[in-house]
Amino acid sequence: MSTLPVACDRRTGLIRLASIALVTAAIWLLVLPRLAEFPPVARWLKRLDDHKVDPSAMYYTEVEALKPTLERLNAPRRAP
């Protein structure tokens, strides 16, 4: 049993919810757009654009243009 009044529990829950929403919004609106400008990510996004790939529309394994990448990633690695 909680000894805190219900209003205090509700206020704490609202503060937590607002904090999570604020962190999520900051990541979505500030961090991800900056990450898209990072050269390796920008090159990858350009490659997807060049191949007319909409990453939100399908799984990467369904995209014909990404077969070489999937083969490279799934190839057995040689010992150095």
N, C-alpha and C positions, 0 to 999 in steps of 0.2 A: 504494500500500500504506500502510495506517495503521500508525503506530508505537506507538499506544496499545494497551494490553491490551484484549481483548474485553470484560472486565468493566467497564472504564471507559466504553467505547462504549455498552454496555447501560445503565449507570447514567445516562449523559447522555440517552439516549433515553427512559428512564423519567421522568426529571425534566422533559423537554420535554412528554411526554404528560400528566403530572400537571399541569403548568402550563397547558396548553391546556384540559384538563378543568376546572380551577379557574376559568379566565377564562370559559369557556362557561357554567358553573354560575352564576357571579356575574352574568353578563348575563341569563341566563334567570330567575334567582330574585330579583334585585335591580333591575336596570335596566329590564327590560320591564314588570314590575308598576308601577313608578313612572311609566314613560312612559304607561301606560294611564290614569293619574290626571291627566295633562296635559290641560287643558280641550278643545283641539281634537280630541285623540285620544279623549277620553271622549265627546264629542258624536258622533263618528263611530261608536264602538262602540255607543252608545245607538241611533243610527239603524239600524245593522245589526240590533240586537236588536228594535227596533220593527217592522222589516220581516221578522222571522224568518229572517234570513240567517245561515247558518253558514259563515263564511269558510273553514273547513277542509274543507268538503264539496264545493265546486265552484269553478270559475274565476269571477271577477267578471263576465266577459262573458256568463255563462250566467244571471245573476240579473236578472229582469225589473225589480225595484225600482230597480236601478242604471242603467237606460237613460238617464235624464236626465243623470246624472253623466258617463257615457261620451260622450253627445252633446256635452256642454259641453267635455269634455277634447279631443274630436276635431274640434271646430269650428275653422274657420280663424280665426286671430287678426287683429283689425283693427289697423292702425298707430295709435299714439297721437297 
